[in-house]
Amino acid sequence: MSGAAQEAHLPAWTGGPTPPLALKDLDGRLHDLADYRGTVLLVNFWATWCAPCREELPSLERLREALRGRSFEVLAVNVNEGESRVKRFLAEVPLGIPVFLDRNGDAQRAWKVRGLPATFLLDREGAIRFWYLGELDWARPAIVRTVESLLPAAR
């Protein structure tokens, strides 16, 4: 990972309201952002052919694990690839995070994703608070603290 990416912080989102997101998972079940109301979400747009995406996926897993038991979830949105390709990739690189399919790129366009990976951090009300374009180590302490700032206080 480049030094610039290691030093990066999460820019505040200034791009307007959260676009809709309703996608199927790999089992064909439809999920909507409204299903996650009350949960801090990290929505990551990625593709199997994207080397930086593949590099950052393990850090998304580590972040999710670090915040296990809290009101937090990571959603991995695969863009413009078929289910069989994604399943083949996941057979080689198993992920514990939910994977959703944006087969025709509609969500990618709605979220104005211009490059991959692109990641958005949403608060418990579903508003985008932070975003990042490019590869990042999501398990870095500074990033974990940013996510924790959106979570209810630990008991």
N, CA, C and O of each residue as an XYZ file, in Angstrom:
620
protein
N       0.848     -1.167      0.000
C       0.000      0.000      0.000
C       0.895      1.233      0.000
O       1.924      1.247      0.676
N       0.528      2.247     -0.732
C       1.363      3.431     -0.844
C       1.369      4.219      0.454
O       0.432      4.137      1.249
N       2.436      4.985      0.661
C       2.524      5.824      1.849
C       1.397      6.833      1.901
O       0.879      7.136      2.976
N       1.008      7.362      0.734
C      -0.079      8.340      0.708
C      -1.369      7.735      1.227
O      -2.095      8.374      1.989
N      -1.660      6.505      0.820
C      -2.889      5.861      1.296
C      -2.805      5.582      2.786
O      -3.809      5.687      3.490
N      -1.617      5.226      3.281
C      -1.459      4.947      4.706
C      -1.719      6.199      5.537
O      -2.247      6.103      6.645
N      -1.355      7.370      5.022
C      -1.495      8.610      5.780
C      -2.869      9.256      5.591
O      -3.187     10.239      6.259
N      -3.669      8.719      4.701
C      -4.945      9.342      4.365
C      -5.903      9.331      5.546
O      -5.851      8.451      6.405
N      -6.762     10.314      5.565
C      -7.856     10.346      6.531
C      -9.154     10.276      5.733
O      -9.144     10.353      4.504
N     -10.246     10.132      6.430
C     -11.529     10.037      5.741
C     -12.099     11.431      5.530
O     -12.402     12.126      6.500
N     -12.248     11.849      4.283
C     -12.842     13.154      4.026
C     -14.329     13.155      4.385
O     -15.032     12.161      4.202
N     -14.784     14.287      4.896
C     -16.215     14.441      5.170
C     -16.964     14.430      3.842
O     -16.464     14.926      2.832
N     -18.153     13.866      3.853
C     -18.983     13.783      2.654
C     -19.698     15.107      2.440
O     -20.304     15.643      3.368
N     -19.633     15.632      1.239
C     -20.337     16.867      0.899
C     -21.169     16.677     -0.364
O     -21.572     17.650     -1.000
N     -21.425     15.423     -0.725
C     -22.077     15.115     -1.992
C     -23.586     15.018     -1.960
O     -24.187     14.541     -2.922
N     -24.219     15.457     -0.879
C     -25.672     15.438     -0.834
C     -26.226     14.223     -0.119
O     -25.496     13.493      0.552
N     -27.536     14.012     -0.273
C     -28.191     12.916      0.447
C     -27.725     11.537     -0.027
O     -27.198     11.381     -1.128
N     -27.931     10.565      0.823
C     -27.557      9.188      0.510
C     -28.444      8.654     -0.608
O     -29.669      8.687     -0.490
N     -27.847      8.161     -1.690
C     -28.650      7.572     -2.762
C     -29.296      6.266     -2.292
O     -28.853      5.672     -1.309
N     -30.330      5.825     -2.987
C     -30.924      4.533     -2.633
C     -29.935      3.400     -2.912
O     -29.036      3.524     -3.744
N     -30.124      2.312     -2.204
C     -29.314      1.121     -2.435
C     -30.169     -0.081     -2.085
O     -30.433     -0.345     -0.912
N     -30.598     -0.802     -3.095
C     -31.385     -2.027     -2.915
C     -30.807     -3.062     -3.875
O     -30.987     -2.973     -5.089
N     -30.109     -4.044     -3.308
C     -29.410     -5.037     -4.119
C     -29.606     -6.428     -3.552
O     -29.928     -6.600     -2.376
N     -29.404     -7.420     -4.412
C     -29.491     -8.814     -3.973
C     -28.129     -9.299     -3.500
O     -27.084     -8.893     -4.008
N     -28.177    -10.187     -2.504
C     -26.952    -10.841     -2.054
C     -26.704    -12.070     -2.927
O     -27.428    -12.305     -3.894
N     -25.697    -12.840     -2.589
C     -25.336    -13.999     -3.411
C     -26.335    -15.141     -3.304
O     -26.273    -16.092     -4.082
N     -27.256    -15.057     -2.344
C     -28.325    -16.052     -2.222
C     -29.618    -15.575     -2.870
O     -30.644    -16.251     -2.787
N     -29.572    -14.404     -3.518
C     -30.736    -13.882     -4.213
C     -31.697    -13.094     -3.343
O     -32.763    -12.697     -3.812
N     -31.343    -12.857     -2.083
C     -32.211    -12.079     -1.190
C     -31.964    -10.589     -1.393
O     -30.821    -10.139     -1.465
N     -33.054     -9.833     -1.483
C     -32.971     -8.390     -1.671
C     -32.727     -7.701     -0.336
O     -33.372     -8.016      0.664
N     -31.791     -6.762     -0.330
C     -31.483     -5.964      0.859
C     -31.596     -4.494      0.483
O     -31.249     -4.098     -0.629
N     -32.081     -3.696      1.417
C     -32.241     -2.265      1.221
C     -31.539     -1.537      2.361
O     -31.453     -2.063      3.471
N     -31.040     -0.339      2.099
C     -30.401      0.422      3.174
C     -31.318      0.579      4.379
O     -30.852      0.583      5.518
N     -32.615      0.709      4.135
C     -33.561      0.868      5.247
C     -33.513     -0.325      6.198
O     -33.840     -0.190      7.377
N     -33.107     -1.494      5.695
C     -32.986     -2.682      6.551
C     -31.924     -2.492      7.625
O     -31.931     -3.191      8.638
N     -31.019     -1.556      7.409
C     -29.881     -1.358      8.308
C     -30.007     -0.091      9.151
O     -29.038      0.327      9.786
N     -31.186      0.520      9.164
C     -31.381      1.732      9.966
C     -31.024      1.435     11.413
O     -31.413      0.395     11.946
N     -30.292      2.330     12.053
C     -29.836      2.116     13.421
C     -28.460      1.488     13.493
O     -27.907      1.313     14.578
N     -27.901      1.146     12.331
C     -26.578      0.524     12.245
C     -25.645      1.442     11.463
O     -26.020      1.966     10.415
N     -24.442      1.634     11.967
C     -23.423      2.351     11.199
C     -22.960      1.407     10.093
O     -22.636      0.247     10.348
N     -22.934      1.914      8.869
C     -22.585      1.084      7.710
C     -21.354      1.604      6.996
O     -21.160      2.811      6.856
N     -20.533      0.683      6.552
C     -19.449      0.991      5.642
C     -19.803      0.281      4.337
O     -19.800     -0.948      4.274
N     -20.104      1.053      3.302
C     -20.493      0.511      2.000
C     -19.289      0.626      1.070
O     -18.826      1.725      0.766
N     -18.791     -0.524      0.624
C     -17.581     -0.588     -0.187
C     -17.923     -1.111     -1.580
O     -18.423     -2.227     -1.725
N     -17.651     -0.298     -2.603
C     -17.833     -0.707     -3.995
C     -16.511     -1.286     -4.490
O     -15.459     -0.667     -4.334
N     -16.571     -2.481     -5.091
C     -15.363     -3.201     -5.480
C     -15.643     -4.094     -6.676
O     -16.788     -4.253     -7.097
N     -14.572     -4.679     -7.220
C     -14.684     -5.654     -8.310
C     -13.556     -6.670     -8.167
O     -12.504     -6.366     -7.605
N     -13.781     -7.868     -8.674
C     -12.769     -8.924     -8.556
C     -11.512     -8.607     -9.358
O     -10.424     -9.050     -8.989
N     -11.638     -7.850    -10.446
C     -10.501     -7.526    -11.306
C      -9.667     -6.371    -10.754
O      -8.584     -6.091    -11.268
N     -10.155     -5.710     -9.727
C      -9.526     -4.506     -9.162
C      -8.510     -4.909     -8.092
O      -8.886     -5.312     -6.992
N      -7.218     -4.797     -8.423
C      -6.168     -5.205     -7.472
C      -6.237     -4.438     -6.151
O      -6.133     -5.066     -5.097
N      -6.407     -3.102     -6.152
C      -6.517     -2.402     -4.868
C      -7.736     -2.861     -4.054
O      -7.688     -2.892     -2.824
N      -8.811     -3.211     -4.738
C      -9.998     -3.729     -4.038
C      -9.649     -5.021     -3.317
O      -9.962     -5.196     -2.139
N      -9.004     -5.914     -4.033
C      -8.634     -7.210     -3.442
C      -7.677     -7.018     -2.274
O      -7.753     -7.742     -1.281
N      -6.775     -6.044     -2.386
C      -5.815     -5.784     -1.315
C      -6.496     -5.267     -0.053
O      -6.074     -5.600      1.054
N      -7.547     -4.457     -0.205
C      -8.154     -3.848      0.983
C      -9.232     -4.716      1.632
O      -9.602     -4.464      2.778
N      -9.740     -5.719      0.941
C     -10.807     -6.550      1.517
C     -10.447     -7.141      2.881
O     -11.297     -7.126      3.772
N      -9.228     -7.663      3.092
C      -8.911     -8.193      4.423
C      -9.001     -7.144      5.534
O      -9.365     -7.473      6.664
N      -8.673     -5.887      5.225
C      -8.763     -4.855      6.266
C     -10.218     -4.537      6.595
O     -10.529     -4.168      7.727
N     -11.110     -4.678      5.619
C     -12.543     -4.511      5.906
C     -13.015     -5.605      6.854
O     -13.811     -5.357      7.760
N     -12.521     -6.808      6.637
C     -12.840     -7.928      7.539
C     -12.327     -7.642      8.950
O     -13.031     -7.877      9.932
N     -11.088     -7.130      9.047
C     -10.513     -6.844     10.367
C     -11.285     -5.742     11.078
O     -11.494     -5.817     12.288
N     -11.711     -4.718     10.340
C     -12.514     -3.650     10.937
C     -13.817     -4.215     11.470
O     -14.220     -3.912     12.593
N     -14.471     -5.030     10.668
C     -15.733     -5.641     11.099
C     -15.523     -6.473     12.361
O     -16.337     -6.429     13.284
N     -14.442     -7.221     12.394
C     -14.144     -8.055     13.562
C     -13.848     -7.196     14.791
O     -14.275     -7.524     15.897
N     -13.117     -6.095     14.596
C     -12.777     -5.206     15.713
C     -14.025     -4.599     16.347
O     -14.028     -4.278     17.536
N     -15.078     -4.444     15.559
C     -16.304     -3.811     16.050
C     -17.446     -4.813     16.209
O     -18.609     -4.422     16.309
N     -17.114     -6.095     16.233
C     -18.125     -7.144     16.407
C     -18.919     -6.878     17.686
O     -18.357     -6.514     18.719
N     -20.229     -7.065     17.596
C     -21.090     -6.858     18.750
C     -21.578     -5.424     18.893
O     -22.412     -5.128     19.749
N     -21.061     -4.541     18.057
C     -21.514     -3.144     18.058
C     -22.493     -2.979     16.892
O     -22.635     -3.888     16.075
N     -23.151     -1.860     16.810
C     -24.117     -1.591     15.732
C     -23.370     -1.143     14.479
O     -23.462      0.012     14.063
N     -22.628     -2.080     13.885
C     -21.787     -1.769     12.730
C     -21.810     -2.935     11.753
O     -21.820     -4.100     12.152
N     -21.817     -2.599     10.455
C     -21.752     -3.633      9.424
C     -21.016     -3.090      8.207
O     -21.065     -1.897      7.906
N     -20.337     -3.989      7.523
C     -19.669     -3.698      6.255
C     -20.474     -4.365      5.153
O     -20.815     -5.543      5.257
N     -20.781     -3.618      4.095
C     -21.471     -4.160      2.930
C     -20.541     -4.026      1.729
O     -20.113     -2.922      1.394
N     -20.231     -5.130      1.090
C     -19.355     -5.140     -0.079
C     -20.224     -5.215     -1.333
O     -20.879     -6.227     -1.583
N     -20.224     -4.143     -2.113
C     -21.046     -4.064     -3.322
C     -20.156     -4.323     -4.536
O     -19.344     -3.479     -4.914
N     -20.317     -5.490     -5.136
C     -19.561     -5.832     -6.331
C     -20.243     -5.192     -7.534
O     -21.460     -5.294     -7.692
N     -19.455     -4.532     -8.383
C     -20.033     -3.803     -9.507
C     -19.724     -4.463    -10.846
O     -18.599     -4.878    -11.124
N     -20.768     -4.540    -11.658
C     -20.668     -4.948    -13.060
C     -20.062     -6.323    -13.293
O     -19.392     -6.542    -14.302
N     -20.290     -7.246    -12.375
C     -19.809     -8.609    -12.570
C     -20.940     -9.577    -12.271
O     -21.840     -9.280    -11.485
N     -20.884    -10.713    -12.897
C     -21.910    -11.729    -12.704
C     -21.714    -12.508    -11.418
O     -20.628    -12.540    -10.839
N     -22.791    -13.128    -10.996
C     -22.783    -13.905     -9.759
C     -21.747    -15.026     -9.794
O     -21.054    -15.255     -8.803
N     -21.636    -15.725    -10.921
C     -20.702    -16.858    -10.984
C     -19.255    -16.399    -10.829
O     -18.464    -17.074    -10.169
N     -18.900    -15.275    -11.419
C     -17.533    -14.753    -11.288
C     -17.243    -14.385     -9.834
O     -16.173    -14.698     -9.313
N     -18.192    -13.723     -9.183
C     -18.005    -13.316     -7.785
C     -17.901    -14.546     -6.892
O     -17.064    -14.590     -5.991
N     -18.739    -15.538     -7.136
C     -18.681    -16.762     -6.325
C     -17.357    -17.496     -6.515
O     -16.810    -18.035     -5.554
N     -16.833    -17.524     -7.745
C     -15.522    -18.150     -7.977
C     -14.436    -17.418     -7.192
O     -13.576    -18.044     -6.573
N     -14.484    -16.094     -7.226
C     -13.509    -15.292     -6.484
C     -13.607    -15.576     -4.987
O     -12.590    -15.763     -4.319
N     -14.824    -15.608     -4.468
C     -15.017    -15.820     -3.031
C     -14.667    -17.241     -2.604
O     -14.388    -17.478     -1.429
N     -14.678    -18.182     -3.531
C     -14.230    -19.539     -3.207
C     -12.727    -19.543     -2.930
O     -12.237    -20.345     -2.135
N     -12.006    -18.644     -3.591
C     -10.561    -18.527     -3.388
C     -10.217    -17.569     -2.255
O      -9.238    -17.772     -1.537
N     -11.026    -16.526     -2.099
C     -10.797    -15.494     -1.086
C     -12.081    -15.357     -0.270
O     -12.865    -14.438     -0.508
N     -12.305    -16.250      0.682
C     -13.556    -16.203      1.444
C     -13.683    -14.907      2.244
O     -12.720    -14.431      2.845
N     -14.881    -14.355      2.237
C     -15.177    -13.139      2.992
C     -16.303    -13.416      3.970
O     -17.249    -14.136      3.650
N     -16.204    -12.852      5.146
C     -17.285    -12.951      6.118
C     -18.267    -11.804      6.006
O     -19.340    -11.840      6.607
N     -17.906    -10.785      5.237
C     -18.790     -9.630      5.099
C     -19.827     -9.902      4.017
O     -19.549    -10.621      3.056
N     -21.018     -9.336      4.164
C     -22.055     -9.536      3.151
C     -21.638     -8.946      1.802
O     -21.100     -7.841      1.733
N     -21.894     -9.696      0.742
C     -21.568     -9.266     -0.616
C     -22.867     -9.110     -1.396
O     -23.720     -9.997     -1.401
N     -22.997     -7.965     -2.053
C     -24.173     -7.662     -2.860
C     -23.748     -7.439     -4.304
O     -22.613     -7.046     -4.572
N     -24.660     -7.689     -5.223
C     -24.354     -7.611     -6.649
C     -25.027     -6.405     -7.295
O     -26.251     -6.276     -7.276
N     -24.214     -5.532     -7.863
C     -24.685     -4.405     -8.667
C     -24.354     -4.759    -10.116
O     -23.451     -4.183    -10.721
N     -25.101     -5.712    -10.652
C     -24.770     -6.330    -11.942
C     -24.669     -5.350    -13.097
O     -23.791     -5.484    -13.949
N     -25.552     -4.370    -13.136
C     -25.558     -3.457    -14.283
C     -25.004     -2.074    -13.953
O     -25.052     -1.176    -14.794
N     -24.478     -1.887    -12.739
C     -23.850     -0.622    -12.382
C     -24.799      0.485    -11.975
O     -24.369      1.628    -11.821
N     -26.092      0.182    -11.794
C     -27.045      1.228    -11.406
C     -26.675      1.870    -10.071
O     -26.706      3.094     -9.943
N     -26.326      1.054     -9.079
C     -25.952      1.605     -7.770
C     -24.659      2.407     -7.893
O     -24.525      3.475     -7.297
N     -23.723      1.892     -8.661
C     -22.457      2.600     -8.869
C     -22.716      3.994     -9.435
O     -22.106      4.967     -8.992
N     -23.614      4.096    -10.409
C     -23.941      5.397    -10.994
C     -24.687      6.271     -9.994
O     -24.387      7.458     -9.870
N     -25.655      5.702     -9.281
C     -26.437      6.484     -8.315
C     -25.544      7.064     -7.218
O     -25.769      8.177     -6.744
N     -24.532      6.295     -6.825
C     -23.615      6.738     -5.766
C     -22.450      7.553     -6.332
O     -21.554      7.962     -5.594
N     -22.470      7.787     -7.650
C     -21.448      8.576     -8.341
C     -20.040      8.032     -8.105
O     -19.090      8.788     -7.903
N     -19.929      6.708     -8.136
C     -18.635      6.048     -7.965
C     -17.874      6.159     -9.284
O     -18.312      5.636    -10.309
N     -16.736      6.842     -9.250
C     -15.948      7.088    -10.457
C     -14.700      6.222    -10.542
O     -14.007      6.229    -11.559
N     -14.412      5.481     -9.488
C     -13.250      4.606     -9.459
C     -13.431      3.590     -8.350
O     -14.320      3.721     -7.509
N     -12.585      2.580     -8.356
C     -12.676      1.516     -7.353
C     -11.322      1.328     -6.680
O     -10.277      1.540     -7.296
N     -11.348      0.933     -5.427
C     -12.510      0.828     -4.549
C     -13.003      2.211     -4.119
O     -12.232      3.168     -4.043
N     -14.284      2.290     -3.845
C     -14.899      3.509     -3.312
C     -15.709      3.103     -2.090
O     -16.486      2.149     -2.136
N     -15.523      3.831     -1.003
C     -16.121      3.425      0.263
C     -16.810      4.609      0.918
O     -16.296      5.727      0.918
N     -17.986      4.342      1.477
C     -18.803      5.362      2.122
C     -19.135      4.900      3.530
O     -19.504      3.744      3.740
N     -19.005      5.803      4.495
C     -19.324      5.503      5.886
C     -20.598      6.246      6.251
O     -20.643      7.475      6.222
N     -21.637      5.487      6.598
C     -22.952      6.039      6.908
C     -23.212      5.976      8.402
O     -22.819      5.022      9.074
N     -23.882      7.008      8.920
C     -24.244      7.005     10.336
C     -25.496      6.161     10.563
O     -26.031      5.575      9.621
N     -25.963      6.097     11.806
C     -27.091      5.224     12.152
C     -28.403      5.668     11.515
O     -29.347      4.883     11.436
N     -28.472      6.920     11.060
C     -29.680      7.403     10.380
C     -29.607      7.180      8.873
O     -30.554      7.490      8.151
N     -28.481      6.643      8.397
C     -28.338      6.354      6.973
C     -27.736      7.481      6.159
O     -27.718      7.408      4.930
N     -27.239      8.528      6.818
C     -26.609      9.641      6.105
C     -25.127      9.342      5.892
O     -24.443      8.875      6.803
N     -24.639      9.613      4.686
C     -23.208      9.452      4.425
C     -22.468     10.539      5.194
O     -22.772     11.724      5.053
N     -21.503     10.136      6.001
C     -20.711     11.085      6.790
C     -19.290     11.232      6.248
O     -18.723     12.325      6.265
N     -18.717     10.123      5.767
C     -17.345     10.130      5.257
C     -17.271      9.240      4.020
O     -18.142      8.401      3.789
N     -16.224      9.434      3.235
C     -16.028      8.606      2.053
C     -14.537      8.526      1.751
O     -13.739      9.309      2.266
N     -14.181      7.570      0.909
C     -12.785      7.446      0.495
C     -12.744      6.749     -0.856
O     -13.430      5.750     -1.074
N     -11.940      7.283     -1.754
C     -11.731      6.672     -3.060
C     -10.319      6.119     -3.095
O      -9.352      6.865     -2.940
N     -10.195      4.814     -3.298
C      -8.896      4.166     -3.336
C      -8.744      3.182     -2.191
O      -9.617      3.040     -1.335
N      -7.616      2.515     -2.207
C      -7.322      1.490     -1.203
C      -6.931      2.134      0.118
O      -6.217      3.137      0.142
N      -7.403      1.553      1.216
C      -7.092      2.061      2.548
C      -7.052      0.893      3.519
O      -7.773     -0.090      3.347
N      -6.219      0.999      4.528
C      -6.216      0.004      5.602
C      -7.301      0.416      6.589
O      -7.086      1.276      7.443
N      -8.458     -0.203      6.462
C      -9.632      0.172      7.259
C      -9.520     -0.241      8.717
O     -10.332      0.183      9.539
N      -8.538     -1.050      9.051
C      -8.368     -1.487     10.439
C      -7.370     -0.612     11.203
O      -7.085     -0.889     12.368
N      -6.839      0.432     10.573
C      -5.931      1.352     11.268
C      -6.648      1.994     12.445
O      -7.838      2.293     12.350
N      -5.944      2.211     13.556
C      -6.586      2.785     14.745
C      -7.327      4.101     14.478
O      -8.416      4.305     15.013
N      -6.764      4.987     13.669
C      -7.429      6.264     13.400
C      -8.758      6.055     12.679
O      -9.732      6.757     12.951
N      -8.797      5.098     11.767
C     -10.037      4.807     11.039
C     -11.048      4.160     11.981
O     -12.229      4.506     11.958
N     -10.591      3.229     12.802
C     -11.487      2.586     13.772
C     -12.097      3.646     14.683
O     -13.288      3.587     14.987
N     -11.294      4.616     15.123
C     -11.822      5.691     15.989
C     -12.877      6.517     15.255
O     -13.879      6.915     15.849
N     -12.652      6.774     13.971
C     -13.643      7.528     13.196
C     -14.962      6.770     13.146
O     -16.027      7.356     13.343
N     -14.894      5.475     12.885
C     -16.113      4.659     12.859
C     -16.759      4.654     14.243
O     -17.973      4.822     14.362
N     -15.959      4.463     15.283
C     -16.497      4.424     16.648
C     -17.177      5.724     17.038
O     -18.098      5.718     17.855
N     -16.736      6.845     16.462
C     -17.361      8.132     16.785
C     -18.817      8.182     16.332
O     -19.587      9.010     16.820
N     -19.199      7.313     15.412
C     -20.579      7.267     14.920
C     -21.425      6.232     15.659
O     -22.645      6.194     15.500
N     -20.781      5.403     16.460
C     -21.475      4.325     17.176
C     -21.996      4.810     18.521
O     -21.468      5.766     19.089
N     -23.039      4.146     19.032
C     -23.461      4.455     20.397
C     -22.317      4.117     21.357
O     -21.499      3.241     21.075
N     -22.270      4.802     22.467
C     -21.216      4.544     23.458
C     -21.259      3.089     23.899
O     -22.329      2.524     24.124
N     -20.073      2.491     24.018
C     -19.982      1.095     24.484
C     -20.383      1.028     25.949
O     -20.111      1.945     26.724
N     -21.029     -0.060     26.314
C     -21.476     -0.211     27.702
C     -20.575     -1.127     28.449
O     -20.792     -1.375     29.635
